[in-house]
Amino acid sequence: MSTNLEASTPLDAEQIAEMADAGESVSHFFTKAGSMVHPPKIQRVNVDFTMPMLQELDRAAQELNVSRQAVIKSLLRQSLDQHYLALAHQSR
């Protein structure tokens, strides 16, 4: 890839990576204006479910074409969000 591109032409990450692979300097694309985002620490837990609930979760996962774990996380996130909304509404 050539660096003859106009300065105003935005490059995507793939184009910048190709330039770096070709040995071209890409440091000017990085301003250090952002901050590093560290992913939250993951803690494994064990949860017991009844067989009928597992079957429901598996059906939902199959319908959504995602893993059982993704369904559990999504439903739990929705439930927590609803809980916090209810708390905020009560405090008005």
Kinemage of the C-alpha trace (Angstrom):
@kinemage 1
@onewidth
@group {chain A} dominant
@subgroup {mainchain}
@vectorlist {calphas} color= white
{ca met a 1} P 0.000 0.000 0.000
{ca ser a 2} L 1.265 3.458 -0.759
{ca thr a 3} L 1.407 6.456 1.538
{ca asn a 4} L 0.469 8.726 -1.380
{ca leu a 5} L -3.060 8.971 0.034
{ca glu a 6} L -4.357 12.420 0.783
{ca ala a 7} L -4.056 13.368 4.438
{ca ser a 8} L -7.825 13.797 4.650
{ca thr a 9} L -8.539 10.280 3.380
{ca pro a 10} L -9.467 8.206 6.433
{ca leu a 11} L -7.885 4.775 6.614
{ca asp a 12} L -9.400 1.779 8.300
{ca ala a 13} L -7.494 -0.522 10.652
{ca glu a 14} L -6.870 -3.071 7.896
{ca gln a 15} L -5.230 -0.480 5.644
{ca ile a 16} L -3.022 0.749 8.494
{ca ala a 17} L -2.068 -2.854 9.299
{ca glu a 18} L -1.118 -3.446 5.657
{ca met a 19} L 1.092 -0.352 5.743
{ca ala a 20} L 2.803 -1.599 8.914
{ca asp a 21} L 3.286 -5.045 7.357
{ca ala a 22} L 4.933 -3.352 4.373
{ca gly a 23} L 7.394 -1.670 6.734
{ca glu a 24} L 5.880 1.796 6.485
{ca ser a 25} L 5.681 4.054 9.531
{ca val a 26} L 2.175 4.158 11.005
{ca ser a 27} L 2.929 5.917 14.291
{ca his a 28} L 1.292 9.142 13.073
{ca phe a 29} L -2.074 7.352 13.054
{ca phe a 30} L -1.923 6.919 16.827
{ca thr a 31} L -2.458 10.071 18.855
{ca lys a 32} L -2.361 8.571 22.358
{ca ala a 33} L -5.538 10.568 22.979
{ca gly a 34} L -7.514 7.466 23.923
{ca ser a 35} L -7.155 5.355 26.990
{ca met a 36} L -6.646 1.659 27.450
{ca val a 37} L -9.814 -0.164 28.309
{ca his a 38} L -9.264 -3.234 30.413
{ca pro a 39} L -11.955 -5.878 30.207
{ca pro a 40} L -13.690 -6.644 33.473
{ca lys a 41} L -12.314 -9.575 35.416
{ca ile a 42} L -14.263 -12.774 34.792
{ca gln a 43} L -15.340 -14.904 37.736
{ca arg a 44} L -16.722 -18.362 37.045
{ca val a 45} L -19.707 -19.460 39.086
{ca asn a 46} L -21.738 -22.621 39.342
{ca val a 47} L -25.499 -22.322 39.085
{ca asp a 48} L -27.992 -25.148 39.479
{ca phe a 49} L -30.991 -25.270 37.129
{ca thr a 50} L -33.910 -27.651 36.955
{ca met a 51} L -34.093 -29.811 33.840
{ca pro a 52} L -37.215 -28.024 32.532
{ca met a 53} L -35.457 -24.657 32.862
{ca leu a 54} L -32.370 -26.001 31.087
{ca gln a 55} L -34.580 -27.264 28.287
{ca glu a 56} L -36.185 -23.808 27.991
{ca leu a 57} L -32.768 -22.178 27.891
{ca asp a 58} L -31.598 -24.639 25.251
{ca arg a 59} L -34.687 -23.976 23.116
{ca ala a 60} L -34.121 -20.232 23.376
{ca ala a 61} L -30.448 -20.683 22.494
{ca gln a 62} L -31.362 -22.764 19.454
{ca glu a 63} L -33.975 -20.228 18.306
{ca leu a 64} L -31.482 -17.372 18.683
{ca asn a 65} L -28.587 -19.424 17.295
{ca val a 66} L -26.383 -18.615 20.281
{ca ser a 67} L -24.942 -20.594 23.168
{ca arg a 68} L -26.829 -21.422 26.337
{ca gln a 69} L -24.349 -19.241 28.206
{ca ala a 70} L -25.155 -16.277 25.943
{ca val a 71} L -28.867 -16.701 26.649
{ca ile a 72} L -28.277 -16.862 30.395
{ca lys a 73} L -26.059 -13.773 30.348
{ca ser a 74} L -28.503 -11.815 28.180
{ca leu a 75} L -31.520 -12.681 30.310
{ca leu a 76} L -29.659 -11.917 33.505
{ca arg a 77} L -28.483 -8.549 32.108
{ca gln a 78} L -32.076 -7.680 31.115
{ca ser a 79} L -33.336 -8.646 34.555
{ca leu a 80} L -30.726 -6.541 36.340
{ca asp a 81} L -31.464 -3.565 34.068
{ca gln a 82} L -35.185 -3.861 34.844
{ca his a 83} L -34.383 -4.063 38.550
{ca tyr a 84} L -32.329 -0.856 38.432
{ca leu a 85} L -35.017 0.916 36.406
{ca ala a 86} L -37.630 -0.094 38.971
{ca leu a 87} L -35.443 1.190 41.796
{ca ala a 88} L -34.917 4.498 40.009
{ca his a 89} L -38.662 4.817 39.399
{ca gln a 90} L -39.432 4.121 43.077
{ca ser a 91} L -37.082 6.847 44.285
{ca arg a 92} L -38.951 9.560 42.356
